[in-house]
């Protein structure tokens, strides 16, 4: 076999049907759109519309919700830490944190924090500072003579209060000034 003899199987490369090129082409005149009606015209946007019948997405029951405040953690197994130490990418003697893990290529980015999981074995005594860890992971690190420091979550900014707390604070301030409390806004 030579390079110039390489070819696709018969029928593997089908040419695109050129729609609307005269009646003799087989896809001319109405160009596969039928006669009249909304779908025969341009600019139609009725995806999900079922002609006035209750659409499928409205007929199905809705369950649960998506928490917009959820945290997304980068997960690291203790076995993966040992691999990085064995490969010389992580220094077991130095304190390990999210920045060191990114630099070593153990995780891509820290996201909202790093969570240590207990899959695998670790023999190096390390000191690691992370956002969270499972009980099995903490036990594995401590068994090897290491230490796990769980960092506290960053506190809320001082000036940022939820809307209802701001209103309550304003009402309390007005009451202190001797004025009648304004009615609650809705």
PADRENFI-951177 format. One record per residue: residue in one letter; residue number from 0; y, z, x of N, C-alpha, C, O in turn. Coordinates in steps of 0.2 Angstrom, whole numbers, plus 2048, in hexadecimal, padded with zeros to 3 digits. Atoms other than C-alpha are relative to their C-alpha. Example, Ala and Ser with C-alpha at 12.3 -4.5 7.8 and 13.67 -1.06 7.14 Angstrom:
% PADRENFI-951177
zavex / romi / n_north / n_up / n_east / ca_north / ca_up / ca_east / c_north / c_up / c_east / o_north / o_up / o_east
A / 0 / 7FA / 800 / 804 / 7EA / 827 / 83E / 806 / 800 / 804 / 805 / 803 / 809
S / 1 / 7FA / 7FF / 7FC / 7FB / 824 / 844 / 805 / 803 / 7FC / 80B / 804 / 7FF
//
This chain:
% PADRENFI-951177
zavex / romi / n_north / n_up / n_east / ca_north / ca_up / ca_east / c_north / c_up / c_east / o_north / o_up / o_east
X / 0 / 7FA / 800 / 804 / 800 / 800 / 800 / 806 / 800 / 804 / 807 / 804 / 809
X / 1 / 7FA / 801 / 7FD / 811 / 7FB / 806 / 806 / 803 / 7FC / 805 / 804 / 7F6
X / 2 / 7FB / 7FE / 804 / 822 / 802 / 801 / 803 / 7FC / 7FB / 805 / 7FE / 7F6
X / 3 / 7FE / 805 / 805 / 827 / 7F2 / 7F9 / 7FB / 7FF / 7FA / 7FD / 7FC / 7F5
X / 4 / 804 / 801 / 805 / 818 / 7F3 / 7EE / 800 / 806 / 7FB / 7FD / 806 / 7F6
X / 5 / 7FF / 7FA / 804 / 81D / 804 / 7E7 / 803 / 7FE / 7F9 / 808 / 7FB / 7F9
X / 6 / 7FD / 801 / 806 / 821 / 803 / 7D4 / 7FE / 805 / 7FB / 7F8 / 808 / 7FC
X / 7 / 802 / 7FC / 806 / 821 / 80D / 7C4 / 7FA / 7FD / 7FC / 7F9 / 7F7 / 7FC
X / 8 / 805 / 803 / 804 / 813 / 80C / 7B8 / 803 / 7FC / 7FA / 809 / 7FD / 7F9
X / 9 / 7FE / 804 / 805 / 815 / 7FF / 7AA / 803 / 804 / 7FA / 7FF / 809 / 7F8
X / 10 / 7FD / 7FC / 806 / 821 / 806 / 79C / 803 / 806 / 802 / 806 / 80A / 7FE
X / 11 / 7FD / 7FA / 7FE / 827 / 814 / 7A7 / 808 / 800 / 800 / 80B / 805 / 7FE
X / 12 / 7F8 / 801 / 800 / 839 / 80D / 7A8 / 801 / 7FB / 7FA / 800 / 7F5 / 7FB
X / 13 / 7FE / 804 / 806 / 83E / 807 / 797 / 808 / 7FF / 800 / 80B / 803 / 801
X / 14 / 7F9 / 802 / 800 / 84F / 7FE / 795 / 803 / 803 / 7FA / 7FF / 803 / 7F4
X / 15 / 7FD / 7FD / 806 / 85B / 806 / 789 / 802 / 7FB / 7FB / 804 / 7F5 / 7FD
X / 16 / 7FF / 805 / 806 / 85D / 7FD / 778 / 808 / 800 / 7FF / 80B / 805 / 7FE
X / 17 / 7F9 / 801 / 801 / 86F / 7F6 / 777 / 801 / 7FF / 7F9 / 800 / 7FA / 7F6
X / 18 / 7FF / 800 / 807 / 874 / 7FA / 766 / 806 / 7FC / 7FE / 80B / 7FD / 801
X / 19 / 7FA / 804 / 802 / 880 / 7EF / 75C / 801 / 7FA / 803 / 807 / 7F9 / 805
X / 20 / 7FF / 806 / 7FC / 87E / 7DE / 765 / 7FE / 7FA / 7FC / 7FA / 7F6 / 7FE
X / 21 / 801 / 806 / 804 / 87C / 7D2 / 756 / 7F9 / 801 / 7FC / 7F5 / 805 / 7FE
X / 22 / 806 / 800 / 805 / 86F / 7D0 / 748 / 7F9 / 7FF / 803 / 7F4 / 802 / 802
X / 23 / 806 / 802 / 7FD / 862 / 7C8 / 753 / 7FD / 805 / 805 / 7F7 / 804 / 806
X / 24 / 803 / 7FC / 7FB / 860 / 7D6 / 75F / 7FC / 805 / 7FC / 7F8 / 809 / 800
X / 25 / 804 / 7FB / 803 / 858 / 7E1 / 752 / 803 / 807 / 7FF / 801 / 80B / 7FB
X / 26 / 7FC / 7FA / 801 / 865 / 7EF / 753 / 807 / 7FE / 800 / 80B / 802 / 802
X / 27 / 7F9 / 803 / 801 / 874 / 7E5 / 74E / 803 / 802 / 7F9 / 800 / 807 / 7F6
X / 28 / 7FD / 7FF / 806 / 87F / 7E5 / 73F / 802 / 808 / 7FF / 807 / 80A / 801
X / 29 / 7FF / 7F8 / 801 / 87E / 7F8 / 739 / 7FE / 804 / 806 / 800 / 80A / 806
X / 30 / 801 / 7FC / 7FA / 878 / 7FD / 74A / 7FC / 806 / 7FF / 7FD / 80B / 802
X / 31 / 805 / 7FA / 801 / 86A / 809 / 743 / 803 / 805 / 7FC / 800 / 80B / 7FC
X / 32 / 7FC / 7FA / 803 / 877 / 813 / 739 / 7FF / 7FF / 7F8 / 801 / 803 / 7F4
X / 33 / 801 / 801 / 807 / 871 / 80C / 728 / 806 / 7FD / 7FC / 80B / 7FA / 800
X / 34 / 7FA / 803 / 804 / 87E / 807 / 71A / 804 / 806 / 7FE / 802 / 80A / 7FB
X / 35 / 7FB / 7FB / 803 / 88E / 811 / 716 / 7FE / 807 / 801 / 7FA / 809 / 806
X / 36 / 802 / 7F8 / 7FF / 88E / 824 / 715 / 804 / 803 / 806 / 806 / 7FF / 80A
X / 37 / 7FC / 7FC / 7FB / 896 / 831 / 720 / 7FD / 7FE / 807 / 800 / 7FD / 80C
X / 38 / 803 / 801 / 7FA / 889 / 82E / 72E / 801 / 7F9 / 803 / 7FF / 7F8 / 809
X / 39 / 7FF / 807 / 7FD / 88D / 81B / 730 / 807 / 800 / 803 / 808 / 7FB / 806
X / 40 / 7F9 / 800 / 7FD / 89F / 820 / 735 / 800 / 804 / 807 / 7FC / 808 / 808
X / 41 / 7FF / 7FD / 7F9 / 8A5 / 826 / 746 / 804 / 807 / 7FE / 807 / 808 / 7F9
X / 42 / 7FD / 7FA / 801 / 8AB / 838 / 748 / 7FD / 805 / 7FC / 800 / 809 / 7F9
X / 43 / 803 / 7FB / 805 / 89E / 841 / 73E / 7FD / 806 / 804 / 7FB / 805 / 809
X / 44 / 802 / 7FA / 7FD / 89B / 853 / 742 / 7FC / 804 / 7FB / 800 / 809 / 7F8
X / 45 / 803 / 7FC / 805 / 88E / 85A / 736 / 7F9 / 803 / 803 / 7F4 / 803 / 7FF
X / 46 / 806 / 7FD / 7FD / 881 / 862 / 742 / 7FF / 807 / 7FC / 803 / 80B / 7FC
X / 47 / 801 / 7FA / 804 / 879 / 870 / 738 / 801 / 800 / 7F9 / 7FF / 804 / 7F5
X / 48 / 7FE / 800 / 807 / 880 / 86A / 727 / 7FA / 7FC / 7FD / 7F7 / 7F7 / 7FF
X / 49 / 806 / 802 / 804 / 872 / 867 / 71A / 802 / 7FE / 7F9 / 7FE / 7FF / 7F5
X / 50 / 7FE / 803 / 806 / 87C / 85E / 70D / 801 / 805 / 7FA / 801 / 804 / 7F4
X / 51 / 7FE / 7FB / 805 / 882 / 86E / 704 / 7FA / 805 / 7FF / 7FC / 80B / 7FD
X / 52 / 805 / 7FB / 800 / 871 / 876 / 705 / 801 / 806 / 805 / 804 / 804 / 80A
X / 53 / 7FF / 7FB / 7FB / 871 / 887 / 70D / 7FD / 7FF / 807 / 7F7 / 7FE / 807
X / 54 / 803 / 802 / 7FA / 86F / 883 / 71F / 7FB / 805 / 803 / 7FB / 80B / 801
X / 55 / 805 / 7FC / 7FD / 860 / 88A / 729 / 803 / 806 / 804 / 800 / 80B / 803
X / 56 / 7FE / 7FA / 7FC / 86A / 895 / 735 / 803 / 805 / 7FB / 804 / 80B / 7FD
X / 57 / 7FD / 7FB / 805 / 872 / 89D / 725 / 7FA / 803 / 7FC / 7FB / 809 / 7F9
X / 58 / 806 / 7FE / 803 / 861 / 89F / 71D / 7FC / 806 / 803 / 7F9 / 80A / 800
X / 59 / 804 / 7FB / 7FC / 859 / 8A9 / 72B / 803 / 806 / 801 / 809 / 807 / 801
X / 60 / 7FD / 7F9 / 800 / 85B / 8BC / 72C / 803 / 801 / 807 / 800 / 7FE / 80C
X / 61 / 7FD / 7FF / 7FA / 866 / 8C2 / 73A / 7FE / 807 / 802 / 7FE / 80C / 7FE
X / 62 / 802 / 7FA / 7FE / 860 / 8D0 / 745 / 803 / 802 / 807 / 804 / 7FE / 80B
X / 63 / 7FE / 7FD / 7F9 / 867 / 8DB / 753 / 807 / 7FD / 801 / 80B / 7FB / 7FD
X / 64 / 7FA / 802 / 7FE / 877 / 8D8 / 75C / 800 / 7FF / 808 / 7FC / 801 / 80B
X / 65 / 7FF / 801 / 7F9 / 87D / 8D3 / 76E / 806 / 805 / 802 / 80C / 804 / 800
X / 66 / 7FB / 7FB / 7FD / 886 / 8E2 / 777 / 804 / 7FC / 805 / 802 / 7FA / 80A
X / 67 / 7FC / 804 / 7FB / 895 / 8DA / 77F / 802 / 805 / 806 / 805 / 802 / 80B
X / 68 / 7FE / 7FB / 7FA / 897 / 8EA / 78A / 7FA / 801 / 804 / 7FA / 806 / 808
X / 69 / 806 / 7FF / 7FC / 885 / 8E9 / 791 / 801 / 7FF / 807 / 805 / 7FB / 809
X / 70 / 800 / 801 / 7F8 / 883 / 8EB / 7A4 / 7FA / 7FC / 802 / 7F5 / 7FC / 7FF
X / 71 / 805 / 804 / 7FD / 879 / 8DF / 7AE / 7FF / 802 / 807 / 804 / 801 / 80B
X / 72 / 801 / 7FD / 7FA / 871 / 8E6 / 7BD / 7FC / 7FB / 804 / 7F7 / 7F7 / 802
X / 73 / 804 / 804 / 7FB / 86A / 8DD / 7CD / 7FA / 804 / 801 / 7FB / 80A / 804
X / 74 / 806 / 7FC / 7FF / 858 / 8E3 / 7CE / 7FD / 7FF / 807 / 7FC / 7F9 / 809
X / 75 / 803 / 800 / 7F9 / 850 / 8E7 / 7DF / 7FA / 804 / 800 / 7FA / 80A / 7FE
X / 76 / 806 / 7FC / 7FF / 83E / 8ED / 7E2 / 800 / 803 / 806 / 802 / 800 / 80B
X / 77 / 800 / 7FD / 7FA / 83A / 8F9 / 7EF / 7FC / 7FC / 805 / 7FD / 7FC / 80B
X / 78 / 804 / 804 / 7FC / 82D / 8ED / 7F6 / 804 / 7FA / 803 / 803 / 7F8 / 809
X / 79 / 7FB / 805 / 7FE / 83B / 8E0 / 7F8 / 805 / 803 / 806 / 806 / 7FF / 80B
X / 80 / 7FC / 7FC / 7FB / 845 / 8ED / 802 / 7FC / 800 / 807 / 7FF / 7FF / 80C
X / 81 / 804 / 800 / 7FA / 837 / 8EF / 80E / 7FF / 7FA / 803 / 7FF / 7F9 / 80A
X / 82 / 800 / 807 / 7FD / 835 / 8DC / 810 / 806 / 7FF / 804 / 805 / 7FC / 80A
X / 83 / 7FA / 802 / 7FD / 847 / 8DB / 815 / 801 / 804 / 807 / 803 / 802 / 80C
X / 84 / 800 / 7FB / 7FA / 845 / 8EA / 821 / 7FC / 7FD / 806 / 7FD / 7FD / 80C
X / 85 / 805 / 803 / 7FC / 836 / 8E2 / 829 / 802 / 7FA / 803 / 801 / 7F8 / 809
X / 86 / 7FD / 807 / 7FE / 83F / 8D1 / 82B / 806 / 801 / 804 / 808 / 7FD / 807
X / 87 / 7FA / 7FF / 7FC / 84D / 8DA / 834 / 807 / 7FE / 7FC / 80C / 7FE / 800
X / 88 / 7FA / 802 / 804 / 85A / 8D5 / 826 / 804 / 807 / 7FE / 80A / 807 / 7FE
X / 89 / 7FD / 7F9 / 802 / 85D / 8E8 / 821 / 7FE / 805 / 806 / 7F9 / 805 / 809
X / 90 / 800 / 7FB / 7FB / 860 / 8F6 / 82D / 7FE / 807 / 7FC / 802 / 809 / 7F8
X / 91 / 803 / 7FA / 803 / 855 / 905 / 827 / 804 / 806 / 802 / 805 / 80B / 7FE
X / 92 / 7FC / 7FA / 7FE / 860 / 911 / 831 / 807 / 801 / 7FD / 80A / 806 / 7FC
X / 93 / 7F9 / 800 / 803 / 871 / 90C / 829 / 7FF / 801 / 7F9 / 7FA / 7FF / 7F6
X / 94 / 800 / 7FF / 808 / 875 / 911 / 817 / 800 / 7F9 / 7FD / 804 / 7F4 / 7FF
X / 95 / 801 / 806 / 804 / 871 / 903 / 80B / 804 / 800 / 7FA / 803 / 805 / 7F6
X / 96 / 7FD / 800 / 806 / 87C / 8FE / 7FD / 800 / 7F9 / 7FD / 7FD / 7F4 / 800
X / 97 / 800 / 806 / 803 / 880 / 8EF / 7F2 / 802 / 7FA / 805 / 7FF / 7F5 / 805
X / 98 / 7FD / 805 / 7FC / 88A / 8E6 / 7FF / 7FB / 7FE / 806 / 7FA / 7F9 / 808
X / 99 / 805 / 801 / 7FB / 87C / 8E8 / 80C / 7FA / 7FC / 7FE / 7F8 / 7F8 / 801
X / 100 / 806 / 804 / 803 / 86F / 8E1 / 800 / 802 / 7F9 / 7FF / 7FE / 7F4 / 800
X / 101 / 7FE / 807 / 801 / 87A / 8D2 / 7FD / 800 / 7FC / 807 / 7FE / 7F7 / 807
X / 102 / 800 / 803 / 7FA / 87D / 8CF / 80F / 7F9 / 7FE / 803 / 7F8 / 7FA / 807
X / 103 / 807 / 802 / 7FD / 86A / 8D0 / 813 / 7FD / 7FB / 7FC / 7F7 / 7F9 / 7FE
X / 104 / 804 / 805 / 804 / 866 / 8C4 / 805 / 7FB / 802 / 7FB / 7F7 / 7FF / 7F9
X / 105 / 805 / 7FD / 804 / 85C / 8D0 / 7FB / 802 / 7FF / 7F9 / 7FE / 7FD / 7F4
X / 106 / 7FE / 802 / 806 / 867 / 8CD / 7EC / 806 / 7FB / 801 / 809 / 7FB / 806
X / 107 / 7FB / 805 / 7FF / 873 / 8BF / 7E8 / 807 / 803 / 7FF / 80C / 801 / 803
X / 108 / 7FA / 7FD / 802 / 881 / 8C9 / 7E0 / 7FF / 807 / 7FD / 7FA / 807 / 7F9
X / 109 / 801 / 7FA / 802 / 883 / 8DB / 7DB / 801 / 801 / 7F8 / 7FE / 806 / 7F5
X / 110 / 7FF / 800 / 808 / 888 / 8D7 / 7C8 / 803 / 807 / 7FF / 809 / 808 / 802
X / 111 / 7FD / 7FA / 802 / 88C / 8E8 / 7C0 / 7FD / 806 / 804 / 7FF / 80C / 803
X / 112 / 803 / 7FA / 7FC / 882 / 8F2 / 7CD / 7F9 / 7FD / 802 / 7F6 / 7F8 / 800
X / 113 / 806 / 801 / 7FE / 871 / 8F2 / 7D5 / 7FB / 805 / 7FE / 7FD / 80B / 7FE
X / 114 / 805 / 7FB / 803 / 861 / 8FA / 7CD / 7FA / 7FF / 804 / 7F7 / 7FA / 805
X / 115 / 806 / 800 / 7FC / 852 / 8FF / 7D8 / 7FA / 801 / 7FC / 7FA / 806 / 7F8
X / 116 / 806 / 800 / 804 / 841 / 8FC / 7D1 / 7FA / 802 / 804 / 7FB / 801 / 80B
X / 117 / 806 / 7FD / 7FC / 830 / 904 / 7D7 / 7FB / 7FB / 802 / 7F6 / 7FE / 804
X / 118 / 806 / 805 / 7FF / 825 / 8F4 / 7D9 / 800 / 7FF / 808 / 805 / 7FE / 80B
X / 119 / 801 / 801 / 7F9 / 81E / 8F3 / 7EB / 800 / 807 / 803 / 800 / 80C / 801
X / 120 / 800 / 7FA / 7FC / 81D / 8FF / 7F9 / 805 / 800 / 805 / 808 / 7FB / 807
X / 121 / 7FB / 7FF / 7FB / 82A / 906 / 805 / 7FE / 805 / 805 / 7FB / 80A / 803
X / 122 / 802 / 7FB / 7FB / 826 / 90E / 816 / 806 / 803 / 804 / 806 / 808 / 808
X / 123 / 7FA / 7FE / 7FC / 838 / 90F / 81E / 804 / 805 / 7FC / 805 / 805 / 7F6
X / 124 / 7FB / 7FB / 803 / 843 / 91E / 81B / 807 / 7FD / 800 / 80A / 7FD / 805
X / 125 / 7F9 / 803 / 801 / 853 / 917 / 814 / 804 / 804 / 7FB / 801 / 808 / 7F8
X / 126 / 7FB / 7FC / 804 / 862 / 91E / 80C / 804 / 7FA / 7FC / 807 / 7F6 / 7FF
X / 127 / 7FD / 806 / 803 / 868 / 912 / 7FE / 804 / 803 / 7FA / 802 / 808 / 7F6
X / 128 / 7FB / 7FE / 805 / 877 / 914 / 7F2 / 800 / 7FA / 7FB / 802 / 7F5 / 7FD
X / 129 / 800 / 805 / 805 / 875 / 90A / 7E2 / 802 / 803 / 7F9 / 803 / 809 / 7F8
X / 130 / 7FE / 7FE / 807 / 879 / 90B / 7CF / 7FB / 803 / 7FC / 7FD / 807 / 7F8
X / 131 / 806 / 7FD / 803 / 868 / 90F / 7C9 / 7FA / 7FF / 803 / 7F9 / 7FB / 807
X / 132 / 807 / 800 / 7FD / 856 / 912 / 7CD / 7FB / 803 / 7FB / 7FC / 807 / 7F7
X / 133 / 805 / 7FE / 804 / 846 / 914 / 7C4 / 7FD / 806 / 803 / 7FE / 807 / 809
X / 134 / 803 / 7FA / 7FD / 83C / 925 / 7C6 / 7FB / 7FE / 806 / 7FA / 801 / 80B
X / 135 / 805 / 802 / 7FC / 82E / 91B / 7CF / 803 / 7FE / 807 / 801 / 7FF / 80C
X / 136 / 7FC / 803 / 7FA / 83B / 913 / 7DB / 802 / 806 / 804 / 802 / 806 / 80B
X / 137 / 7FD / 7FA / 7FD / 843 / 924 / 7DF / 7FA / 804 / 804 / 7FB / 806 / 80A
X / 138 / 806 / 7FC / 7FD / 832 / 92C / 7E2 / 7FD / 7FC / 806 / 7FB / 7FF / 80B
X / 139 / 803 / 804 / 7FA / 82C / 91D / 7EE / 805 / 801 / 806 / 802 / 802 / 80C
X / 140 / 7FB / 7FF / 7FA / 83C / 91F / 7F9 / 800 / 807 / 803 / 800 / 807 / 809
X / 141 / 800 / 7F9 / 7FD / 83B / 932 / 7FA / 7FA / 801 / 803 / 7F9 / 805 / 808
X / 142 / 806 / 7FF / 7FD / 829 / 931 / 7FE / 800 / 7FD / 807 / 7FC / 800 / 80C
X / 143 / 800 / 803 / 7F9 / 82D / 926 / 80D / 805 / 804 / 804 / 806 / 802 / 80A
X / 144 / 7FB / 7FC / 7FD / 83A / 933 / 812 / 807 / 7FD / 800 / 80C / 7FF / 803
X / 145 / 7F9 / 802 / 802 / 84A / 92A / 80B / 803 / 804 / 7FB / 801 / 809 / 7F9
X / 146 / 7FC / 7FD / 805 / 857 / 92E / 7FF / 803 / 7FB / 7FC / 806 / 7F6 / 7FE
X / 147 / 7FD / 804 / 805 / 85E / 926 / 7EF / 806 / 803 / 7FE / 806 / 808 / 7FA
X / 148 / 7FA / 7FE / 803 / 870 / 928 / 7EB / 802 / 7FC / 7FA / 803 / 7F6 / 7FB
X / 149 / 7FE / 804 / 806 / 875 / 923 / 7D9 / 807 / 801 / 7FF / 80A / 807 / 7FE
X / 150 / 7F9 / 800 / 801 / 887 / 91E / 7D8 / 802 / 801 / 7F9 / 7FF / 7FE / 7F4
X / 151 / 7FD / 7FF / 806 / 891 / 924 / 7C9 / 803 / 7F9 / 7FD / 806 / 7F6 / 802
X / 152 / 7FD / 806 / 803 / 897 / 916 / 7BD / 808 / 801 / 801 / 80A / 807 / 801
X / 153 / 7F9 / 800 / 7FF / 8AA / 912 / 7C0 / 803 / 803 / 7F9 / 801 / 800 / 7F4
X / 154 / 7FD / 7FE / 806 / 8B5 / 91C / 7B4 / 804 / 7FB / 7FC / 806 / 7F6 / 7FF
X / 155 / 7FB / 804 / 804 / 8BF / 914 / 7A6 / 807 / 800 / 803 / 809 / 806 / 805
X / 156 / 7F9 / 800 / 7FE / 8D1 / 90F / 7AB / 804 / 805 / 7FC / 803 / 805 / 7F6
X / 157 / 7FC / 7FB / 803 / 8DD / 91D / 7A7 / 804 / 7FE / 7FA / 804 / 800 / 7F4
X / 158 / 7FB / 802 / 805 / 8EA / 913 / 79D / 7FC / 7FC / 7FA / 800 / 7FB / 7F5
X / 159 / 803 / 804 / 805 / 8DD / 909 / 793 / 7FC / 804 / 7FB / 7F7 / 807 / 7FC
X / 160 / 803 / 7FC / 805 / 8D9 / 912 / 783 / 7FE / 7FB / 7FA / 801 / 7F6 / 7F9
X / 161 / 802 / 804 / 805 / 8D0 / 90A / 774 / 806 / 801 / 7FB / 809 / 805 / 7FA
X / 162 / 7FB / 800 / 804 / 8DB / 905 / 766 / 801 / 806 / 7FB / 807 / 808 / 7FA
X / 163 / 800 / 7FA / 804 / 8D7 / 913 / 75A / 802 / 806 / 803 / 806 / 80B / 800
X / 164 / 7FE / 7FA / 7FC / 8DA / 920 / 768 / 807 / 800 / 801 / 80B / 805 / 801
X / 165 / 7F9 / 801 / 7FF / 8EB / 919 / 76B / 804 / 802 / 7FA / 809 / 805 / 7FA
X / 166 / 7FC / 7FF / 806 / 8F0 / 91A / 759 / 800 / 808 / 7FF / 805 / 80B / 7FD
X / 167 / 800 / 7F9 / 801 / 8EA / 92C / 758 / 804 / 804 / 805 / 807 / 809 / 803
X / 168 / 7FB / 7FD / 7FB / 8F4 / 930 / 768 / 807 / 800 / 7FD / 80B / 804 / 7FE
X / 169 / 7FA / 801 / 803 / 903 / 929 / 760 / 802 / 804 / 7FA / 807 / 807 / 7FA
X / 170 / 7FF / 7FB / 806 / 901 / 933 / 750 / 801 / 807 / 802 / 805 / 80A / 7FF
X / 171 / 7FF / 7F9 / 7FE / 8FF / 943 / 759 / 807 / 801 / 804 / 80A / 806 / 803
X / 172 / 7F9 / 800 / 7FD / 90F / 93F / 763 / 805 / 801 / 7FB / 80A / 805 / 7FC
X / 173 / 7FB / 800 / 806 / 919 / 93C / 753 / 800 / 807 / 7FD / 805 / 80A / 7FB
X / 174 / 800 / 7FA / 803 / 912 / 94C / 74C / 803 / 806 / 804 / 806 / 80A / 802
X / 175 / 7FD / 7FB / 7FC / 917 / 956 / 75B / 808 / 7FF / 800 / 80B / 805 / 801
X / 176 / 7F9 / 801 / 800 / 929 / 94E / 75A / 803 / 803 / 7F9 / 809 / 803 / 7F9
X / 177 / 7FE / 7FD / 807 / 92A / 956 / 748 / 801 / 7FB / 7FB / 802 / 7FC / 7F5
X / 178 / 7FF / 805 / 805 / 92A / 945 / 73F / 7F9 / 800 / 7FC / 7F4 / 803 / 7FF
X / 179 / 806 / 801 / 804 / 91D / 942 / 731 / 7FC / 7FB / 803 / 7FE / 7F5 / 806
X / 180 / 804 / 805 / 7FD / 90E / 939 / 737 / 800 / 7FA / 7FC / 7FF / 7FA / 7F6
X / 181 / 800 / 806 / 804 / 90E / 927 / 733 / 7F9 / 7FE / 7FD / 7F4 / 801 / 800
X / 182 / 806 / 802 / 803 / 901 / 920 / 727 / 7FC / 7FC / 805 / 7FE / 7F8 / 809
X / 183 / 804 / 804 / 7FC / 8F2 / 919 / 730 / 800 / 7F9 / 7FF / 800 / 7F7 / 7F9
X / 184 / 800 / 807 / 801 / 8F3 / 906 / 733 / 7F9 / 7FE / 7FF / 7F4 / 800 / 801
X / 185 / 807 / 803 / 802 / 8E4 / 8FC / 72C / 800 / 7F9 / 803 / 7FB / 7F6 / 802
//
